[in-house]
Amino acid sequence: MNNKDFISELSARTGYTQADTQRITTAVINVMADYFQEGTNISVADFGSFEIKKKMERVMVNPTTQKRMLVPPKLVLTFKPVDEWKEKVKNSPTDKE
């Protein structure tokens, strides 16, 4: 599903126009992005939580040259769905035909 399909489906389910639905979706994403930049975690009830985690500094080896390099620490965004969603995905059919 791409963005256009998502907006169309959400618009049909909520009764808003596609333009209004696009603005609302963009606003929600922008607010979330602002909180992520501040380092704040976000939990959405009955869906899951988005967390900012710090990956520590580490040494990696380039497989081609065998040269060791230091990878600096960085922040990564992770998502952890609620158990109900995990079960829905786990029990869904693997064929999408």
Contacts in CASP RR format, 6 or more apart in sequence:
PFRMAT RR
TARGET T0000
AUTHOR 0000-0000-0000
METHOD contacts of the structure
MODEL  1
MNNKDFISELSARTGYTQADTQRITTAVINVMADYFQEGTNISVADFGSF
EIKKKMERVMVNPTTQKRMLVPPKLVLTFKPVDEWKEKVKNSPTDKE
1 9 0 8 1.000
6 25 0 8 1.000
7 18 0 8 1.000
7 21 0 8 1.000
7 22 0 8 1.000
7 25 0 8 1.000
8 18 0 8 1.000
10 21 0 8 1.000
10 25 0 8 1.000
11 17 0 8 1.000
11 18 0 8 1.000
11 20 0 8 1.000
11 21 0 8 1.000
14 21 0 8 1.000
16 24 0 8 1.000
32 42 0 8 1.000
32 50 0 8 1.000
35 42 0 8 1.000
36 42 0 8 1.000
36 50 0 8 1.000
36 52 0 8 1.000
36 77 0 8 1.000
39 52 0 8 1.000
39 75 0 8 1.000
40 52 0 8 1.000
41 49 0 8 1.000
41 50 0 8 1.000
41 51 0 8 1.000
41 52 0 8 1.000
42 49 0 8 1.000
42 50 0 8 1.000
43 49 0 8 1.000
43 50 0 8 1.000
44 50 0 8 1.000
46 82 0 8 1.000
46 84 0 8 1.000
47 81 0 8 1.000
47 82 0 8 1.000
47 85 0 8 1.000
48 79 0 8 1.000
48 80 0 8 1.000
48 81 0 8 1.000
48 82 0 8 1.000
48 85 0 8 1.000
49 79 0 8 1.000
49 80 0 8 1.000
50 77 0 8 1.000
50 78 0 8 1.000
50 79 0 8 1.000
51 77 0 8 1.000
51 78 0 8 1.000
51 79 0 8 1.000
51 80 0 8 1.000
52 75 0 8 1.000
52 76 0 8 1.000
52 77 0 8 1.000
52 78 0 8 1.000
53 75 0 8 1.000
53 76 0 8 1.000
53 77 0 8 1.000
53 78 0 8 1.000
54 73 0 8 1.000
54 74 0 8 1.000
54 75 0 8 1.000
54 76 0 8 1.000
55 73 0 8 1.000
55 74 0 8 1.000
55 75 0 8 1.000
55 76 0 8 1.000
56 73 0 8 1.000
57 70 0 8 1.000
57 71 0 8 1.000
57 72 0 8 1.000
57 73 0 8 1.000
58 70 0 8 1.000
58 71 0 8 1.000
59 68 0 8 1.000
59 69 0 8 1.000
59 70 0 8 1.000
59 71 0 8 1.000
60 68 0 8 1.000
60 69 0 8 1.000
60 71 0 8 1.000
61 67 0 8 1.000
61 68 0 8 1.000
61 69 0 8 1.000
62 68 0 8 1.000
62 69 0 8 1.000
81 89 0 8 1.000
END
